């Protein structure tokens, strides 16, 4: 997985992610988006790159951003930010943790709730 918005912020691909962020903001100017779900239509596709880079651009614009990895079959977001996969979402759902297992990333305003162990 590539966090191009961090490794090459001036690239055309990084600019495309910022354009997506801006378009989402304009779309919701009267009713700001608080939650955004991104999924893929088939198991072969993996939206993790898009989700991670979009989250980085949102955080860089000053929005407090929580990225939640709900892909329990192929979790990848924790690795993109060099964070542990556990504890995470599955631990929370199974009541195995006393507090929310939210981890801060190296990006200001961006935190991650990893997927946790595969059930």
HELIX and SHEET records of a PDB file:
HELIX    1   1 UNK A    4  UNK A    7  1                                   4    
HELIX    2   2 UNK A   12  UNK A   27  1                                  16    
HELIX    3   3 UNK A   48  UNK A   60  1                                  13    
HELIX    4   4 UNK A   77  UNK A   80  1                                   4    
HELIX    5   5 UNK A   89  UNK A   93  1                                   5    
SHEET    1   A 3 UNK A  65  UNK A  68  0                                        
SHEET    2   A 3 UNK A 110  UNK A 113  1                                        
SHEET    3   A 3 UNK A 102  UNK A 104 -1                                        
END                                                                             
